[in-house]
Amino acid sequence: MLPMLALLLVFQLAGEALCHALALPVPGPVVGMVALLLVLIARGLWVGTDAAVPAELERVTSALLGHLSLLFVPAGVGVTTHLALLASEAVPIAVALVGSTLAAIAVAGVLMVRLERRP
């Protein structure tokens, strides 16, 4: 389990380094996980789709996902710590939340319509 956890951390570090070196506006862990996805896709093409994701990596990721809610505890503490600031900025936050939700729904709808038209 430790080698696969180390593999995840290596990809995260590589993503952080790449984002820092190229000044990308994307979080490093996202870049690292996209790189891991590309490696797994290439591995699937090379050794076959049944073995694309090693069993050990699947076990580690399942364990991490099982405890994902623990990662939200620091964010919850931060929210409760800054309730006064959040209250003073409630209107812009609400506008941003509603606006981004509507934009995401609109983009998903347009994408669905365009993809349905494809033969």
C-alpha positions in Angstrom: 0.0 0.0 0.0 2.8 2.4 0.8 4.4 2.3 -2.7 1.1 3.2 -4.3 0.5 6.0 -1.8 4.0 7.3 -2.6 3.1 7.1 -6.3 0.1 9.3 -5.7 2.3 11.8 -3.8 4.9 11.8 -6.5 2.3 12.7 -9.1 1.0 15.4 -6.8 4.5 16.8 -6.3 5.2 16.6 -10.1 2.0 18.6 -10.7 2.9 21.2 -8.1 6.4 21.5 -9.7 5.0 21.8 -13.2 2.4 24.4 -12.1 5.0 26.4 -10.3 7.5 26.3 -13.1 5.0 27.2 -15.8 2.9 29.6 -13.6 -0.2 27.7 -14.5 -3.5 28.9 -13.0 -4.5 25.3 -12.1 -3.8 23.6 -8.8 -0.8 21.3 -8.8 -2.7 18.3 -7.5 -5.1 18.6 -10.4 -2.3 18.6 -12.9 -0.7 15.6 -11.1 -3.9 13.6 -11.2 -4.4 14.4 -14.9 -0.8 13.1 -15.5 -1.6 10.0 -13.5 -4.8 9.5 -15.6 -2.8 9.8 -18.8 -0.2 7.3 -17.5 -3.0 4.8 -16.6 -4.7 5.3 -20.0 -1.3 4.6 -21.7 -0.8 1.6 -19.5 -4.3 0.3 -20.4 -3.5 0.6 -24.1 -0.2 -1.2 -23.6 -1.1 -4.0 -21.2 -4.8 -4.2 -21.8 -7.8 -2.5 -20.1 -8.2 -5.2 -17.5 -4.9 -4.3 -15.9 -4.9 -0.5 -16.5 -5.2 0.3 -12.8 -3.1 -1.9 -10.5 -5.0 -3.6 -7.8 -2.8 -2.0 -5.1 -3.5 1.5 -6.5 -7.2 0.7 -6.5 -7.1 -0.4 -2.9 -5.2 2.8 -1.8 -7.6 5.1 -3.7 -10.7 3.3 -2.3 -9.3 3.7 1.2 -8.6 7.4 0.6 -12.1 7.9 -0.8 -13.6 6.1 2.2 -12.1 8.8 4.5 -12.6 11.8 2.2 -15.0 13.5 4.6 -12.1 14.0 7.1 -10.5 16.3 4.5 -13.4 18.7 4.9 -12.9 19.2 8.6 -10.2 22.0 8.2 -12.5 23.9 5.8 -15.4 23.6 8.2 -13.3 25.0 11.0 -12.2 27.9 8.7 -15.8 28.7 7.9 -16.8 28.8 11.6 -13.8 30.9 12.4 -14.6 33.5 9.8 -18.4 33.7 10.2 -18.4 37.5 10.6 -16.4 37.9 7.4 -18.8 35.6 5.6 -21.8 37.5 6.9 -20.4 40.8 5.7 -19.7 39.3 2.2 -22.9 37.2 2.0 -24.4 39.0 -1.1 -21.3 38.6 -3.3 -20.8 35.0 -2.2 -24.5 34.2 -2.9 -24.3 35.9 -6.3 -21.1 34.0 -7.2 -22.6 30.7 -6.1 -25.9 31.2 -8.0 -24.1 32.6 -11.0 -21.6 29.8 -11.2 -24.3 27.1 -10.7 -26.4 28.6 -13.5 -23.3 28.8 -15.8 -22.4 25.2 -15.1 -26.0 24.1 -15.9 -26.0 26.1 -19.1 -22.7 24.7 -20.3 -23.7 21.2 -19.5 -27.0 21.7 -21.4 -25.3 23.1 -24.5 -22.7 20.4 -24.4 -25.4 17.7 -24.1 -27.3 19.1 -27.1 -24.2 19.3 -29.2 -23.1 15.8 -28.3 -26.5 14.4 -29.0 -26.4 15.8 -32.5 -23.2 13.8 -33.3 -23.8 10.7 -35.4 
